[in-house]
Amino acid sequence: MAMVVVNIFETPPIVFRLVAKFALSLFASILSFRYPRAIQEKRSSASYDIDPRTGFFPPKPLTRLPSQYNIWEDALEDARGNISLGEDASEDAVAKRPFGQHWRAIISSVSLQYIFSCSLELIAFVLAYSSGQSST
């Protein structure tokens, strides 16, 4: 009676490659599970430039944009303290909703051409500023 040999494994190099991939994957998952926790324990908010008093907002107010952006600066000034999130059902938030609807209508009425031209100018300004060639 002849013995039938069944080769359940592919050729040895493929088997070793599969085992190596599995081992590396397992090792990477163990590292990724433990590594972020160790990093979080070592870094403070100051290492991320997060102000302890103001959080992500700068500690000093930013200067206003040039006059061609007054529509945005004025809109921001109008919105400050007068708009709340739609999910906020507090009495104060409900009282602010009519102003918020009016304010959003004004912002929605700004032409796309104006927004596009301002965006291009602002991008050019940021690029010039970041390369040290600011003309202002």
N, C-alpha and C positions, 0 to 999 in steps of 0.2 A: 504494500500500500504506500503510495507516494504521499509525502507530507507537503501540504500546501503552505507556503510561507506568505503571510500577508504583511506587506510593508505599510504599517500604519503611519509612519513618519515619512515626510518627504526627504529629499537628500539632506545629509547632515548640515551643510552650510546654511540651508534655509531654516532648519530647526534651531540652530544656534542663534541665527539672526532674530528669529521670532522671540526666543527666550530673552535675548539681550534687549530687544525693544520693550518687552513686557517689564523687565527689571528696571530699565531706565524710566519708563513711564510711572511705575510704582514709586521709585525713588523721587521723581519730580513731584508727584502728588503729595508725598509726605513732606517734602521741603516747602511746597507752596502752602500747605496747611499750617505749618509751624512758623515759617519765616515772617509773614505779615504781622502776626501777633507779637513777635519779638521786636519788630520795627516800631510798632505803635507804642510799645512801652518805653522806647528809648528817645523818641522825638517829642519835643514840646510844640505848642502852637506857634511860638516865636520862630521855630525853624521853617515854618511854612509861610512866614510873613503875615501872620494873623495877629492883628492888634488885640491885646487882652481886653480893651475897653470897647472898641468899635467893631470887632470881628473883621469881616472882609472889607468893610468900608474904610477908606483912608482916614487917618487920625485928624487931618486938616482938610477943610473943604477944598475941592478942586477949583481952579480958576475957570471962569466962563469961557466958552468957545468963542471964536471970532464972530463978528456981527452977522455974517451971512447965515449963521446957525441960530439966530435969536428965536426962531419959531420953536425950536426944540428946547432951548433954555427956558423960554417963557412957559412952555407946556409943562416942563418938569417942575418949575416953580409953582404953577397953578395946581398941579397934582399933589404936591407935597402936603400930606396930612388931610387931604380932601377926598381921597379915593381909597376904597377897601376892596378886598377880594369878594367875588360873588358868593363864595361858600360861607362867608362870615355872616351869620344871622343875628349878630348882636344889634341892640337898638341903635348904637352909634353908627354901625356899618349901614344899616337900613336907611338912616337919615342921610348918608352920603351918596346913596345910589343915584338920585336925580342929577347931581353934579357930575358923577362918574359917567353917566350916559351922555351928558352934554359934552364933556371933555373928550370922550372916545369919538363922538361924532366929528369934533373939530380935527382930531388927529387923523381920522379916516378920510377927511376931505382934502388933506394935503396931497398934491398931485404926485404921481409916481415919477414924473420927469424931474421934479424938484428933489425928491428923495434920492433918485439915481445920481443926479449931478452933485448933490451934497456928499453922497457916499464916495464917489470918485475923488472929490477934493479932499475929503478926510483921509482916505487911503494914501493919497499922494503926500499929505502933510505928515502922517504917521511914518511913512517910509523915509521921508526927508529928515524928520526928527530923529528917527532911530539910527540913521547913518551919520548924524552929526551935521547935517546941512540945512538946518532950520533957518528960514528966512525971517522969522518973527523975532 
